[in-house]
Amino acid sequence: MIGTGYVGLVTGTCLAEVGNDVLCLDVDARKIAILNDGGVPIHEPGLLEMIRRNVDAGRLRFTTDVDAAVAHGETQFIAVGTPPDEDGSADMQYVIAAARAIGRRMTAWKVVVDKSTVPVGTADRVRAAIADELRARGVELPFAVVSNPEFLKEGAAVDDFMKPDRVVIGADDERAVEAMRAVYSPFMRSHERLLVMDVRSAELTKYAANAMLATRISFMNELANLADDLGADIEQVRQGIGSDPRIGWHFLYPGAGYGGSCFPKDVKALQHTATQLGRPLRILGAVEEVNDLQKLRLVEKIVGRLGADLAGRRFALWGLAFKPNTDDMREAPSLAVIEALAARGATVAAYDPVAMDEARRVLGSVARVTFALSPMGALDGADALVVVTEWKEFRSPDFDAIRGALKERLVFDGRNLYDPARVRAAGLEYFAIGRR
Ligand SMILES: NC(=O)c1ccc[n+]([C@@H]2O[C@H](COP(=O)([O-])OP(=O)(O)OC[C@H]3O[C@@H](n4cnc5c(N)ncnc54)[C@H](O)[C@@H]3O)[C@@H](O)[C@H]2O)c1
């Protein structure tokens, strides 16, 4: 497993869980040291226990030794990062470096599996990079390159991997398809969920999935803002449309915008590909634009109530991670909210159940933030409460205690967590997204 981040670590651990012998490689020596010391560098429910179990059984190991990693397995997964480049395209340097590392060392047939989210055509580039290295060594060895995009959700990654909705395999090599069937058959004992397709379709499938999900979120966010103007309640509307099976319940929650390491960068990367081909995706352009504005929707509401000058104001902020059950802060809406409040002179006392260390690292440059040890601790001396991430522990707070702690008795809820009538009955002024 080349790359031991959210995807590589979960994939490697779950593959070990079903009996495989897995060696996880990373260039980040700090991560490997944490893992070799019995820790886990990320927060993912159920992962630590599964890692320990498989390390103890001798099926899961971690290394920075590239030679050992390439020698270890016939199947080499590339699960390295593909962050956005300055122009919005996916930065492929880590994927290509991993491919070259394999080509430089392999001595027998390999299946090289692109698990990272990569633009259409990447399998060809990976194949060319490996072939190039083999040529430089003057050796001829057969190998196959397969696209196997990952659909796991952070916060439920172990469950998603162990019980996948589907496994997409893009391949044009029968032997490689058989190897992939063998890898994934333990995960589909109840029924077959392996979809084999051509490589380019598999690569596009991953972007299509994330683009569709991001579209649903931006669509609902725009409707919620309209509901605010119309005096309608988006929560009622959500239930009215979600009950239609053609629409369904998932990803219809309006809020403070989507973030994370996937949607923002994948929407950008797909748009970049489309634009280069002279076919920019108009819907996706709007999805991104709506999301950028939505991240500041809460601040808009705060300014609407308290005025543009927030100097001397103090806000309690609940939820830093881009979504619950993860410590991932990449592109988190909380960052946009904190930066906008700080830019207007306010201070922020933030609380998150698991992401505060990561937030400290990311927010190092923003001086106006402090971190509280508890949700109620964040309210000390605050004018208003701002809820940005829908952690379970925020769902049923003591509203009387909140009223008692806040100077201005204002709650700005970016995730529509509360019943407006209940919050108001407690003597608080309540602002949510698209709610009456
Ligand atoms: N995080 C998710 O929920 C998720 C879900 C589906 C797909 N993906 C995709 O999977 C890929 C990985 O995402 P992630 O969130 O796991 O990233 P990550 O940043 O958490 O992990 C990537 C790891 O790869 C390592 N790495 C980089 N170059 C390397 C090399 N040459 N050899 C060995 N290790 C190397 C990095 O040090 C890092 O630890 C991305 O393309 C992402 O879009 C992510």
The ligand as an SDF file (V2000), in Angstrom:
LIG
                    3D

 44 48  0  0  0  0  0  0  0  0999 V2000
   -9.9380   10.9950    2.2380 N   0  0  0  0  0  0  0  0  0  0  0  0
  -11.0030   10.4720    1.6460 C   0  0  0  0  0  0  0  0  0  0  0  0
  -12.0970   10.4070    2.2170 O   0  0  0  0  0  0  0  0  0  0  0  0
  -10.8950    9.8980    0.2650 C   0  0  0  0  0  0  0  0  0  0  0  0
  -11.9410    9.1060   -0.2260 C   0  0  0  0  0  0  0  0  0  0  0  0
  -11.8350    8.5810   -1.5080 C   0  0  0  0  0  0  0  0  0  0  0  0
  -10.7160    8.8680   -2.2750 C   0  0  0  0  0  0  0  0  0  0  0  0
   -9.7270    9.6710   -1.7840 N   0  0  0  0  0  0  0  0  0  0  0  0
   -8.5470    9.9020   -2.6150 C   0  0  0  0  0  0  0  0  0  0  0  0
   -7.4970    9.0620   -2.1800 O   0  0  0  0  0  0  0  0  0  0  0  0
   -6.2360    9.7180   -2.3250 C   0  0  0  0  0  0  0  0  0  0  0  0
   -5.5480    9.7830   -0.9770 C   0  0  0  0  0  0  0  0  0  0  0  0
   -6.3320   10.5680   -0.1150 O   0  0  0  0  0  0  0  0  0  0  0  0
   -6.0550   10.6370    1.4480 P   0  0  0  0  0  0  0  0  0  0  0  0
   -7.1440   11.4430    2.0340 O   0  0  0  0  0  0  0  0  0  0  0  0
   -5.7780    9.2750    1.9420 O   0  0  0  0  0  0  0  0  0  0  0  0
   -4.6950   11.4860    1.4420 O   0  0  0  0  0  0  0  0  0  0  0  0
   -3.6750   11.7030    2.6490 P   0  0  0  0  0  0  0  0  0  0  0  0
   -3.0480   13.0120    2.4010 O   0  0  0  0  0  0  0  0  0  0  0  0
   -4.3550   11.4470    3.9500 O   0  0  0  0  0  0  0  0  0  0  0  0
   -2.6090   10.5320    2.4540 O   0  0  0  0  0  0  0  0  0  0  0  0
   -1.7260   10.4480    1.3690 C   0  0  0  0  0  0  0  0  0  0  0  0
   -0.4240    9.8610    1.8960 C   0  0  0  0  0  0  0  0  0  0  0  0
    0.4370    9.5440    0.8010 O   0  0  0  0  0  0  0  0  0  0  0  0
    1.7840    9.7580    1.2400 C   0  0  0  0  0  0  0  0  0  0  0  0
    2.6670    9.8020    0.0740 N   0  0  0  0  0  0  0  0  0  0  0  0
    2.8300   10.7850   -0.8280 C   0  0  0  0  0  0  0  0  0  0  0  0
    3.7250   10.4170   -1.7620 N   0  0  0  0  0  0  0  0  0  0  0  0
    4.1410    9.1690   -1.4560 C   0  0  0  0  0  0  0  0  0  0  0  0
    5.0340    8.2470   -2.0490 C   0  0  0  0  0  0  0  0  0  0  0  0
    5.6790    8.5300   -3.1770 N   0  0  0  0  0  0  0  0  0  0  0  0
    5.2110    7.0580   -1.4500 N   0  0  0  0  0  0  0  0  0  0  0  0
    4.5720    6.7600   -0.3100 C   0  0  0  0  0  0  0  0  0  0  0  0
    3.6980    7.5800    0.2950 N   0  0  0  0  0  0  0  0  0  0  0  0
    3.4850    8.7750   -0.2760 C   0  0  0  0  0  0  0  0  0  0  0  0
    1.6770   11.0290    2.0510 C   0  0  0  0  0  0  0  0  0  0  0  0
    2.7700   11.2000    2.9010 O   0  0  0  0  0  0  0  0  0  0  0  0
    0.3600   10.8110    2.8020 C   0  0  0  0  0  0  0  0  0  0  0  0
    0.5730   10.1950    4.0540 O   0  0  0  0  0  0  0  0  0  0  0  0
   -6.5500   11.0790   -2.9240 C   0  0  0  0  0  0  0  0  0  0  0  0
   -6.4390   11.0050   -4.3070 O   0  0  0  0  0  0  0  0  0  0  0  0
   -8.0020   11.2990   -2.5330 C   0  0  0  0  0  0  0  0  0  0  0  0
   -8.6740   12.1560   -3.4140 O   0  0  0  0  0  0  0  0  0  0  0  0
   -9.7880   10.1680   -0.5200 C   0  0  0  0  0  0  0  0  0  0  0  0
  1  2  1  0
  2  3  2  0
  2  4  1  0
  4  5  1  0
  4 44  2  0
  5  6  2  0
  6  7  1  0
  7  8  2  0
  8  9  1  0
  8 44  1  0
  9 10  1  0
  9 42  1  0
 10 11  1  0
 11 12  1  0
 11 40  1  0
 12 13  1  0
 13 14  1  0
 14 15  2  0
 14 16  1  0
 14 17  1  0
 17 18  1  0
 18 19  2  0
 18 20  1  0
 18 21  1  0
 21 22  1  0
 22 23  1  0
 23 24  1  0
 23 38  1  0
 24 25  1  0
 25 26  1  0
 25 36  1  0
 26 27  1  0
 26 35  1  0
 27 28  2  0
 28 29  1  0
 29 30  1  0
 29 35  2  0
 30 31  1  0
 30 32  2  0
 32 33  1  0
 33 34  2  0
 34 35  1  0
 36 37  1  0
 36 38  1  0
 38 39  1  0
 40 41  1  0
 40 42  1  0
 42 43  1  0
M  CHG  2   8   1  16  -1
M  END
$$$$
